[in-house]
Amino acid sequence: MSSAPAITRQETYDAIVVGSGISGGWAAKELAEKGLKVLLLERGRDVKHGDYPTAMLDAWDFAGRNRITATAAGRQEKQGRTGYTTHPASAHWFADDVDHPYAETKRFDWMRGYHVGGRSLTWGRQSYRFSDLDFEANAKEGVAVDWPIRYADIAPWYDHVERFAGISGQKEGLPQLPDGEFLPPMEMNVLEKHVKRSIADRLGGRVMTIGRAANLTRPHLGRGTCQYRNRCSRGCPYGAYFSSNASTLPAAFATGNLTLRPFAVAAEVLYDGARGRASGVRVVDTVTLEVIDYRARIVFLCASAVASTALLLNSVSDRFPNGLGNDSGELGHNLMDHHFKVGASGITDAFADRYFRGARPNGIYIPRFRNVDAKSRRQDYLRGFGYQGSASRSDWTRGIRELGLFGGEFKKALVTPGPWQFGIGAWGECLPYHANHLKLDRTRRDRWGQPIVVFDCGWKENELAMRKDMQASAIEMLEAAGLKEIKGYDDVVNSAPGNCIHEMGTARMGRDPRTSVLNAWNQVHAVPNVFVTDGACMTSNGCVNPSLTYMALTARACDHAVGEMRKLNL
């Protein structure tokens, strides 16, 4: 804050958790179940499970058939860069860019929402484990710093969170994609099965499997089975996919140990220089602008890679003039995201007598097959990528463009399925570059007095070289499957950092306090009662969706924190 605020009151808890999304929900659950009195701070409004206003609406129930208005687009200029988040069906889950501004030296798409549950209500639900191929890469290649953990350290915690969250999937026995505790997998359709066989037969070493998704294929812990509506981004009233609202927060509330505080902007982590510890979190009420100090023995930052780091940068003191725990100077640096929107699609005349039912909220996955071993080593880039995609048949909407058809011929075309089509897109790893960073602009502040985040982040030669192979390999696999009219694509402009919504880094884990912010237990090196367990902690970003790793790291850190508290070390 620019000047000393008037503190209206104080409250004390055992633990404070900042952010109620995927990692924050897990922190609240784990700490509350271990007997701690927990305060959960959320910047936005409360959302109870089932409070999903568009979940049961059809396209015709929306004004403009779910198309965004010019007025709404003007308030969500940056949030709308994904092309889908700001449609009326899901726009209420994403921030208003006018009220919540940020700045960029280079384009960075910071997609987020302010409400209880955060992006756990809108995430893609793809759930994959990191392997030692990921945890060892930095050390083996001399890139950035070494992870302070290996797969064996986190494997039991992957088991723990998978059993609770409910992850459907197929075991494949791949070292680069460790198997997990899975519910029965969803089924591929006929063309997907064909492509799977073709890739295996003609391109040895490549595997295609059904996506590992946090969508339930059978009832689980009181939550209902997926209804195959594919409206997950609206919120699921059946609880059929994992979210904080449907899963971790109800479990936390059931203990009687959780207090939720919505409409609370975390402005600063308070530091007690005499003890060398954090003493709590200063909050600004978003409605009344009241300033409140909440005190606790431990603080968990789970507000996202951007927001948690911005909070640390804004937490300055005589001891930490450049941000809490920033002795290394790495706070805000090493910003990463996956680069994507590159792949290929094609069609086939086969299987004309086959169709499918429902709208499966999951696709196929082709795990990484580059730079896995000596045989697959590339000379033009480091790391690798995986593919997601699906097959379907074109439907009545193709008739809209069939302007040459009229009358009965047009009517027949509308009810006749079109050809099968198959498309895949690649998600590629970005190296952790010190130059890719965020900072605070203290000359510009939002309506709650908080400094504006400024991004300076972009793809470099390694990512651009990888994208060429991402497209070429996609085409190669579709050709191997015998598809026709194959078209490759690479939309690098609209695959700017942030657009994948997998932002990571900025407060990385490491072995040396001189080159990292957090230790092996997600503790700030210099302030051990502050834990950061969201995407900010990531030392590298792999090529798989990261949310499952955040869950596992959070549960592991909570267990360590409570153990240290019981030993009176915290």
C-alpha positions as CSV (number, residue, x, y, z in Angstrom):
1,M,0.0,0.0,0.0
2,S,1.2,3.5,-0.7
3,S,0.6,4.7,2.9
4,A,0.0,3.1,6.2
5,P,-3.7,2.0,6.2
6,A,-6.1,2.2,9.2
7,I,-6.5,-1.2,10.5
8,T,-10.1,-1.7,11.7
9,R,-9.8,-5.1,13.3
10,Q,-7.7,-8.3,13.7
11,E,-8.6,-12.0,13.8
12,T,-6.4,-15.0,14.5
13,Y,-6.4,-18.5,13.0
14,D,-4.0,-21.4,12.9
15,A,-3.6,-21.1,9.1
16,I,-4.5,-18.7,6.3
17,V,-5.0,-19.9,2.8
18,V,-5.0,-17.2,0.0
19,G,-7.1,-18.3,-3.0
20,S,-9.9,-20.9,-3.3
21,G,-9.0,-22.5,-6.7
22,I,-7.5,-25.9,-7.2
23,S,-4.5,-25.6,-4.9
24,G,-6.3,-23.4,-2.3
25,G,-9.2,-25.8,-2.0
26,W,-6.8,-28.6,-1.4
27,A,-4.9,-26.6,1.2
28,A,-8.1,-25.7,3.0
29,K,-9.2,-29.4,3.0
30,E,-5.9,-30.9,4.1
31,L,-5.2,-28.4,6.9
32,A,-8.8,-28.4,8.2
33,E,-8.9,-32.2,8.3
34,K,-5.7,-32.2,10.3
35,G,-7.4,-30.1,13.0
36,L,-6.2,-26.6,12.2
37,K,-8.6,-23.6,12.3
38,V,-8.3,-22.3,8.7
39,L,-9.2,-19.0,7.1
40,L,-9.7,-19.1,3.4
41,L,-9.4,-15.8,1.6
42,E,-11.1,-15.3,-1.7
43,R,-10.9,-12.0,-3.7
44,G,-14.3,-12.5,-5.3
45,R,-17.8,-13.6,-4.5
46,D,-18.9,-16.8,-2.8
47,V,-20.2,-19.6,-5.1
48,K,-21.8,-22.6,-3.5
49,H,-21.8,-25.9,-5.3
50,G,-24.8,-25.9,-7.6
51,D,-24.8,-22.1,-7.9
52,Y,-24.1,-22.3,-11.7
53,P,-26.5,-20.0,-13.5
54,T,-26.0,-21.3,-17.0
55,A,-25.4,-25.0,-16.4
56,M,-28.8,-26.1,-17.6
57,L,-29.3,-23.5,-20.4
58,D,-29.4,-24.4,-24.1
59,A,-28.0,-22.1,-26.9
60,W,-31.5,-20.7,-27.6
61,D,-31.9,-19.7,-24.0
62,F,-29.2,-17.0,-24.4
63,A,-29.8,-13.6,-26.0
64,G,-27.9,-13.6,-29.3
65,R,-27.6,-17.4,-29.2
66,N,-24.6,-17.3,-26.8
67,R,-22.7,-14.7,-28.9
68,I,-20.9,-11.9,-26.9
69,T,-22.2,-8.4,-27.2
70,A,-20.0,-5.4,-28.1
71,T,-20.5,-3.9,-24.7
72,A,-19.4,-7.1,-22.9
73,A,-16.5,-7.5,-25.3
74,G,-15.3,-4.0,-24.4
75,R,-15.0,-4.9,-20.7
76,Q,-13.3,-8.3,-21.4
77,E,-10.9,-7.4,-24.1
78,K,-8.0,-9.4,-22.8
79,Q,-10.1,-12.2,-21.2
80,G,-11.7,-12.7,-24.6
81,R,-8.5,-13.5,-26.4
82,T,-9.0,-17.2,-25.9
83,G,-12.0,-17.0,-28.2
84,Y,-14.3,-18.9,-25.9
85,T,-14.1,-17.7,-22.3
86,T,-16.2,-14.6,-22.6
87,H,-19.3,-16.1,-24.3
88,P,-22.4,-15.6,-22.2
89,A,-22.4,-19.3,-21.1
90,S,-19.1,-18.8,-19.1
91,A,-18.3,-15.1,-19.1
92,H,-19.4,-14.7,-15.5
93,W,-16.4,-16.9,-14.4
94,F,-13.8,-14.5,-15.9
95,A,-12.5,-11.2,-14.7
96,D,-13.6,-7.8,-16.0
97,D,-10.5,-6.3,-17.5
98,V,-11.8,-2.7,-16.8
99,D,-12.0,-3.4,-13.0
100,H,-9.1,-5.8,-12.9
101,P,-6.5,-4.3,-15.3
102,Y,-3.0,-5.5,-16.0
103,A,-0.2,-4.3,-18.4
104,E,2.1,-6.1,-20.8
105,T,5.4,-5.2,-22.5
106,K,4.7,-8.3,-24.8
107,R,1.3,-9.9,-25.1
108,F,0.4,-12.1,-22.2
109,D,-3.1,-13.5,-21.8
110,W,-3.8,-13.6,-18.1
111,M,-7.1,-15.5,-18.0
112,R,-8.6,-15.7,-14.5
113,G,-11.8,-15.3,-12.5
114,Y,-12.5,-13.9,-9.0
115,H,-15.0,-16.1,-7.2
116,V,-14.9,-19.1,-4.8
117,G,-13.6,-22.0,-6.7
118,G,-11.6,-19.9,-9.2
119,R,-10.5,-21.7,-12.3
120,S,-11.3,-25.1,-10.7
121,L,-14.8,-24.4,-12.2
122,T,-13.5,-23.8,-15.7
123,W,-10.3,-25.9,-16.1
124,G,-9.8,-28.5,-18.8
125,R,-9.7,-31.4,-16.3
126,Q,-6.9,-33.2,-18.0
127,S,-4.9,-34.8,-15.2
128,Y,-1.4,-36.2,-15.8
129,R,1.6,-36.9,-13.6
130,F,5.0,-35.4,-14.1
131,S,7.8,-38.1,-14.4
132,D,11.5,-38.1,-13.6
133,L,12.0,-37.1,-17.2
134,D,10.5,-33.8,-16.1
135,F,12.0,-33.5,-12.7
136,E,15.5,-34.3,-13.9
137,A,15.6,-32.3,-17.2
138,N,16.9,-29.0,-15.9
139,A,19.8,-30.7,-14.1
140,K,20.7,-33.0,-17.0
141,E,20.6,-30.2,-19.6
142,G,22.1,-27.4,-17.5
143,V,18.9,-25.3,-17.8
144,A,17.9,-22.9,-15.0
145,V,18.1,-24.8,-11.6
146,D,17.4,-28.4,-10.5
147,W,14.2,-29.4,-9.0
148,P,14.7,-30.2,-5.3
149,I,12.4,-33.2,-5.6
150,R,12.0,-36.3,-7.7
151,Y,9.1,-38.5,-8.8
152,A,9.5,-40.8,-5.8
153,D,8.9,-37.8,-3.4
154,I,5.6,-36.8,-4.9
155,A,4.3,-40.2,-6.2
156,P,2.4,-41.1,-2.9
157,W,0.7,-37.6,-3.0
158,Y,-0.4,-38.2,-6.6
159,D,-2.0,-41.3,-5.3
160,H,-3.6,-39.4,-2.5
161,V,-5.2,-36.6,-4.6
162,E,-6.3,-38.9,-7.4
163,R,-8.2,-41.2,-5.0
164,F,-10.1,-38.2,-3.7
165,A,-10.6,-36.2,-6.9
166,G,-11.6,-39.1,-9.2
167,I,-9.5,-39.4,-12.3
168,S,-10.7,-41.6,-15.2
169,G,-8.1,-43.1,-17.4
170,Q,-6.2,-46.0,-18.9
171,K,-2.9,-47.4,-17.6
172,E,-0.3,-47.5,-20.4
173,G,3.0,-48.4,-18.5
174,L,4.9,-45.5,-20.0
175,P,7.9,-44.1,-18.0
176,Q,7.4,-40.6,-19.4
177,L,3.7,-40.6,-18.3
178,P,3.4,-42.5,-15.0
179,D,0.1,-44.4,-14.4
180,G,-2.2,-43.4,-11.5
181,E,-5.2,-44.4,-9.4
182,F,-7.8,-44.4,-12.1
183,L,-11.5,-44.8,-12.4
184,P,-12.6,-46.7,-15.5
185,P,-11.7,-44.9,-18.7
186,M,-14.0,-43.2,-21.1
187,E,-14.4,-45.0,-24.5
188,M,-12.9,-43.9,-27.8
189,N,-15.1,-43.8,-30.8
190,V,-14.5,-45.9,-33.9
191,L,-12.3,-43.4,-35.8
192,E,-10.2,-42.7,-32.7
193,K,-9.6,-46.5,-32.2
194,H,-8.6,-46.7,-35.9
195,V,-6.1,-43.9,-35.6
196,K,-4.7,-45.4,-32.4
197,R,-4.1,-48.8,-34.1
198,S,-2.6,-47.0,-37.2
199,I,-0.1,-45.0,-35.1
200,A,1.0,-48.1,-33.1
201,D,1.4,-50.2,-36.2
202,R,3.1,-47.7,-38.5
203,L,4.9,-45.3,-36.1
204,G,6.4,-47.5,-33.4
205,G,7.0,-45.8,-30.0
206,R,4.0,-43.6,-30.2
207,V,0.9,-44.4,-28.1
208,M,-2.6,-43.0,-28.2
209,T,-4.8,-43.3,-25.2
210,I,-8.0,-41.8,-23.9
211,G,-7.5,-38.6,-21.9
212,R,-7.0,-38.9,-18.2
213,A,-9.7,-36.6,-17.0
214,A,-11.1,-35.4,-13.7
215,N,-14.6,-36.5,-14.9
216,L,-16.3,-39.3,-13.1
217,T,-17.2,-42.5,-14.9
218,R,-19.0,-43.9,-11.9
219,P,-20.3,-42.3,-8.7
220,H,-17.5,-41.2,-6.4
221,L,-17.6,-39.9,-2.8
222,G,-21.1,-38.6,-3.1
223,R,-20.7,-37.0,-6.5
224,G,-22.6,-38.1,-9.6
225,T,-21.4,-39.7,-12.8
226,C,-20.6,-37.6,-15.8
227,Q,-23.7,-37.0,-18.0
228,Y,-21.7,-36.4,-21.2
229,R,-23.2,-32.9,-21.7
230,N,-19.8,-31.3,-22.2
231,R,-20.8,-28.1,-20.4
232,C,-18.1,-28.4,-17.8
233,S,-17.0,-24.7,-18.1
234,R,-20.4,-23.6,-16.8
235,G,-20.1,-25.6,-13.5
236,C,-21.5,-29.1,-13.0
237,P,-24.6,-29.4,-10.7
238,Y,-23.9,-33.2,-10.6
239,G,-20.4,-32.7,-9.2
240,A,-19.3,-35.0,-12.0
241,Y,-15.9,-33.3,-12.3
242,F,-13.5,-32.2,-9.7
243,S,-13.7,-28.6,-8.5
244,S,-13.1,-26.9,-5.2
245,N,-16.8,-26.2,-4.9
246,A,-18.0,-29.8,-5.4
247,S,-15.1,-31.6,-3.7
248,T,-12.4,-30.1,-1.4
249,L,-14.4,-27.2,0.1
250,P,-17.4,-29.3,1.2
251,A,-14.9,-31.7,2.8
252,A,-13.2,-28.8,4.6
253,F,-16.4,-27.3,5.8
254,A,-17.5,-30.7,7.1
255,T,-14.7,-30.5,9.7
256,G,-16.1,-27.4,11.3
257,N,-12.6,-25.9,11.0
258,L,-12.9,-23.7,7.9
259,T,-13.9,-20.1,7.8
260,L,-14.5,-18.6,4.3
261,R,-13.9,-14.9,3.7
262,P,-15.0,-13.8,0.2
263,F,-14.6,-10.2,-1.2
264,A,-11.2,-10.1,0.4
265,V,-8.2,-8.7,-1.6
266,A,-5.0,-10.0,0.0
267,A,-2.8,-6.9,-0.1
268,E,0.3,-8.0,1.8
269,V,1.8,-10.9,3.8
270,L,2.7,-9.4,7.2
271,Y,6.3,-10.0,8.3
272,D,7.5,-10.1,11.9
273,G,11.2,-9.1,11.7
274,A,11.9,-10.1,15.4
275,R,10.7,-13.6,14.8
276,G,11.8,-14.0,11.2
277,R,8.3,-15.2,10.4
278,A,5.2,-14.1,8.7
279,S,2.5,-13.1,11.1
280,G,-0.5,-13.1,8.8
281,V,-2.1,-11.4,5.8
282,R,-3.5,-7.8,5.4
283,V,-6.8,-7.7,3.5
284,V,-8.8,-5.0,1.8
285,D,-12.6,-5.6,1.7
286,T,-13.6,-5.2,-1.9
287,V,-17.0,-3.7,-1.0
288,T,-16.3,-1.5,2.0
289,L,-12.6,-1.0,1.5
290,E,-12.1,-1.9,5.2
291,V,-8.6,-3.0,6.0
292,I,-8.3,-6.1,8.2
293,D,-5.2,-7.9,9.5
294,Y,-5.7,-11.7,9.9
295,R,-3.1,-13.5,12.0
296,A,-1.9,-17.1,11.7
297,R,1.0,-19.4,12.4
298,I,1.3,-20.5,8.8
299,V,0.3,-18.9,5.5
300,F,-0.4,-20.8,2.2
301,L,-0.4,-18.8,-1.0
302,C,-2.6,-20.5,-3.6
303,A,-3.9,-17.6,-5.7
304,S,-2.1,-18.6,-9.0
305,A,1.4,-18.2,-10.3
306,V,0.7,-14.5,-11.1
307,A,-1.4,-13.4,-8.1
308,S,0.7,-15.2,-5.4
309,T,3.9,-13.8,-6.7
310,A,2.4,-10.3,-7.0
311,L,1.4,-10.6,-3.4
312,L,4.9,-11.5,-2.4
313,L,6.3,-8.7,-4.4
314,N,3.9,-6.3,-2.7
315,S,5.0,-7.5,0.7
316,V,7.9,-5.3,1.4
317,S,9.8,-4.6,4.6
318,D,13.2,-3.5,5.9
319,R,14.2,-7.1,5.7
320,F,12.7,-7.7,2.2
321,P,12.7,-4.4,0.3
322,N,12.2,-6.3,-3.0
323,G,9.4,-8.6,-1.9
324,L,8.9,-11.2,0.8
325,G,11.5,-14.0,0.4
326,N,13.1,-12.4,-2.6
327,D,16.8,-12.8,-1.5
328,S,17.6,-14.6,-4.7
329,G,16.1,-11.9,-7.0
330,E,14.2,-14.7,-8.8
331,L,10.8,-13.7,-7.6
332,G,8.7,-12.8,-10.6
333,H,11.1,-14.4,-13.1
334,N,11.1,-17.7,-15.0
335,L,7.5,-17.3,-16.1
336,M,6.3,-20.2,-18.2
337,D,3.2,-21.4,-20.1
338,H,2.6,-24.2,-22.6
339,H,2.6,-23.2,-26.2
340,F,-0.1,-24.7,-28.3
341,K,-2.6,-24.0,-31.2
342,V,-0.5,-26.0,-33.6
343,G,-1.5,-29.4,-35.1
344,A,-3.4,-30.9,-37.9
345,S,-6.8,-32.3,-39.0
346,G,-8.2,-34.5,-41.6
347,I,-11.3,-36.4,-42.7
348,T,-12.2,-40.0,-43.9
349,D,-15.0,-41.6,-45.9
350,A,-14.7,-44.7,-43.7
351,F,-17.1,-45.7,-41.0
352,A,-20.1,-44.1,-42.7
353,D,-22.4,-46.5,-40.9
354,R,-21.0,-45.7,-37.4
355,Y,-21.9,-42.8,-35.0
356,F,-21.7,-42.0,-31.3
357,R,-23.9,-40.8,-28.5
358,G,-23.5,-37.9,-26.2
359,A,-21.0,-35.1,-25.9
360,R,-18.0,-36.7,-24.2
361,P,-16.1,-34.0,-22.2
362,N,-12.7,-35.6,-22.9
363,G,-10.6,-36.5,-25.9
364,I,-7.6,-38.6,-26.7
365,Y,-4.0,-38.1,-25.6
366,I,-0.8,-38.9,-27.3
367,P,2.0,-38.7,-24.8
368,R,5.4,-37.2,-25.4
369,F,7.6,-39.2,-27.8
370,R,10.4,-36.8,-28.5
371,N,13.6,-36.5,-26.4
372,V,12.5,-39.4,-24.3
373,D,15.6,-41.5,-24.9
374,A,18.6,-41.7,-27.1
375,K,16.6,-43.0,-30.1
376,S,14.1,-40.1,-29.9
377,R,16.7,-37.4,-29.3
378,R,16.4,-34.2,-31.4
379,Q,19.2,-31.9,-32.2
380,D,17.1,-28.8,-32.9
381,Y,15.3,-28.4,-29.6
382,L,15.1,-29.5,-26.0
383,R,12.1,-31.1,-24.2
384,G,8.9,-32.3,-25.8
385,F,5.2,-32.1,-26.4
386,G,2.0,-34.2,-26.3
387,Y,-1.2,-34.1,-28.3
388,Q,-4.8,-33.8,-27.4
389,G,-7.7,-34.1,-29.8
390,S,-10.8,-36.1,-30.9
391,A,-12.8,-37.5,-33.7
392,S,-16.4,-36.7,-34.6
393,R,-18.8,-36.5,-37.5
394,S,-19.8,-33.1,-38.9
395,D,-23.4,-32.3,-38.3
396,W,-26.2,-30.1,-39.5
397,T,-24.2,-26.9,-39.0
398,R,-22.3,-27.7,-42.2
399,G,-25.5,-27.0,-44.1
400,I,-25.4,-23.3,-43.2
401,R,-22.7,-22.8,-45.8
402,E,-24.4,-25.1,-48.4
403,L,-26.0,-22.2,-50.2
404,G,-26.4,-24.2,-53.3
405,L,-28.9,-26.5,-51.7
406,F,-32.6,-25.7,-51.4
407,G,-35.9,-27.4,-50.4
408,G,-35.9,-31.1,-49.9
409,E,-32.2,-31.5,-50.8
410,F,-31.2,-29.0,-48.2
411,K,-33.5,-30.6,-45.5
412,K,-32.0,-34.0,-46.2
413,A,-28.4,-32.6,-45.9
414,L,-29.3,-31.2,-42.4
415,V,-30.3,-34.6,-41.0
416,T,-27.6,-36.6,-42.7
417,P,-24.3,-36.9,-40.8
418,G,-21.3,-35.7,-42.6
419,P,-17.9,-37.4,-42.9
420,W,-15.8,-38.4,-39.9
421,Q,-13.1,-35.9,-39.0
422,F,-10.1,-36.1,-36.7
423,G,-8.0,-33.3,-35.2
424,I,-5.1,-33.1,-32.8
425,G,-3.3,-30.2,-31.3
426,A,0.1,-30.2,-29.5
427,W,1.0,-28.8,-26.1
428,G,4.7,-28.0,-25.9
429,E,7.1,-27.3,-23.0
430,C,8.5,-23.8,-22.6
431,L,12.0,-23.5,-21.0
432,P,12.3,-21.5,-17.8
433,Y,13.9,-18.3,-19.0
434,H,15.0,-15.7,-16.4
435,A,14.1,-13.0,-18.9
436,N,10.4,-14.0,-19.0
437,H,9.0,-12.2,-16.0
438,L,6.3,-10.2,-14.3
439,K,6.7,-7.1,-12.1
440,L,4.6,-4.5,-10.3
441,D,4.0,-1.0,-11.5
442,R,3.5,1.0,-8.3
443,T,2.6,4.1,-10.2
444,R,-0.6,2.5,-11.5
445,R,-3.1,0.9,-9.0
446,D,-6.5,-0.7,-9.2
447,R,-9.6,0.5,-7.4
448,W,-8.5,-1.4,-4.2
449,G,-5.1,0.4,-4.1
450,Q,-3.1,-2.6,-5.4
451,P,-0.3,-2.1,-7.9
452,I,-0.8,-3.3,-11.5
453,V,1.0,-6.4,-12.7
454,V,3.2,-5.9,-15.9
455,F,4.2,-8.9,-18.0
456,D,7.3,-9.3,-20.2
457,C,7.2,-12.8,-21.6
458,G,7.6,-14.5,-25.0
459,W,8.6,-17.6,-26.9
460,K,12.2,-18.1,-27.9
461,E,14.1,-20.2,-30.4
462,N,13.6,-23.5,-28.6
463,E,9.8,-23.2,-28.6
464,L,9.7,-22.0,-32.2
465,A,11.8,-24.9,-33.4
466,M,9.6,-27.3,-31.5
467,R,6.5,-26.0,-33.1
468,K,7.7,-27.0,-36.5
469,D,8.0,-30.6,-35.4
470,M,4.7,-30.3,-33.5
471,Q,2.9,-29.6,-36.8
472,A,5.0,-32.0,-39.0
473,S,4.4,-34.9,-36.5
474,A,0.7,-34.3,-36.4
475,I,0.5,-34.4,-40.2
476,E,2.6,-37.6,-40.2
477,M,0.3,-39.4,-37.8
478,L,-2.9,-38.5,-39.7
479,E,-1.2,-39.6,-42.9
480,A,-0.3,-42.9,-41.2
481,A,-4.0,-43.3,-40.3
482,G,-5.0,-42.9,-44.0
483,L,-6.9,-39.7,-43.5
484,K,-7.4,-37.3,-46.4
485,E,-7.6,-33.5,-46.9
486,I,-5.1,-33.2,-44.1
487,K,-4.4,-29.6,-43.1
488,G,-1.7,-28.5,-40.7
489,Y,-1.9,-25.2,-38.7
490,D,0.3,-23.1,-36.5
491,D,-1.4,-20.1,-34.9
492,V,1.6,-18.8,-33.0
493,V,0.2,-15.3,-32.7
494,N,-2.8,-16.5,-30.7
495,S,-0.8,-19.0,-28.7
496,A,0.8,-16.1,-26.8
497,P,2.0,-16.9,-23.3
498,G,-0.9,-17.1,-20.9
499,N,-3.4,-18.2,-23.5
500,C,-3.0,-21.9,-22.6
501,I,-3.9,-20.8,-19.0
502,H,-1.1,-22.9,-17.6
503,E,1.0,-20.1,-16.3
504,M,3.8,-21.3,-14.0
505,G,7.1,-20.3,-12.4
506,T,7.7,-16.9,-10.8
507,A,8.6,-18.3,-7.3
508,R,10.4,-21.5,-8.2
509,M,11.4,-24.4,-6.0
510,G,15.1,-25.1,-5.8
511,R,17.9,-26.5,-3.7
512,D,19.8,-23.3,-3.2
513,P,18.3,-20.1,-1.6
514,R,20.6,-18.0,-3.7
515,T,18.9,-19.1,-6.9
516,S,15.3,-20.0,-5.9
517,V,12.5,-18.8,-3.8
518,L,11.1,-22.1,-2.3
519,N,12.6,-25.2,-0.8
520,A,11.6,-28.9,-1.4
521,W,8.6,-28.5,0.8
522,N,7.3,-25.4,-1.0
523,Q,8.4,-23.1,1.9
524,V,9.9,-19.7,1.3
525,H,13.5,-20.2,2.1
526,A,13.9,-17.2,4.4
527,V,10.3,-17.3,5.8
528,P,9.6,-21.0,6.4
529,N,6.0,-20.5,7.7
530,V,4.9,-19.2,4.2
531,F,4.2,-21.9,1.6
532,V,3.5,-21.4,-2.1
533,T,1.9,-24.4,-3.7
534,D,0.2,-23.1,-6.9
535,G,1.8,-22.8,-10.3
536,A,4.3,-20.2,-9.0
537,C,6.4,-23.0,-7.4
538,M,7.1,-24.8,-10.6
539,T,10.8,-25.1,-11.6
540,S,10.0,-26.3,-15.1
541,N,6.7,-26.9,-16.8
542,G,6.9,-30.2,-18.6
543,C,4.4,-30.7,-21.4
544,V,1.4,-32.1,-19.5
545,N,-1.4,-30.3,-17.9
546,P,-0.1,-29.2,-14.5
547,S,-3.1,-29.0,-12.2
548,L,-2.7,-32.6,-10.8
549,T,0.8,-31.7,-9.8
550,Y,-0.4,-28.6,-8.0
551,M,-2.8,-30.7,-6.0
552,A,-0.1,-33.3,-5.0
553,L,2.4,-30.6,-4.1
554,T,-0.2,-28.8,-2.0
555,A,-1.2,-32.0,-0.1
556,R,2.4,-32.8,0.5
557,A,3.2,-29.3,1.8
558,C,0.2,-29.3,4.1
559,D,1.4,-32.6,5.7
560,H,4.9,-31.2,6.2
561,A,3.6,-27.9,7.6
562,V,1.4,-29.6,10.2
563,G,4.2,-31.9,11.2
564,E,6.5,-29.0,11.7
565,M,3.9,-27.1,13.7
566,R,3.6,-30.1,16.0
567,K,7.3,-30.1,16.5
568,L,7.1,-26.4,17.3
569,N,9.3,-25.5,14.4
570,L,6.6,-23.2,12.9
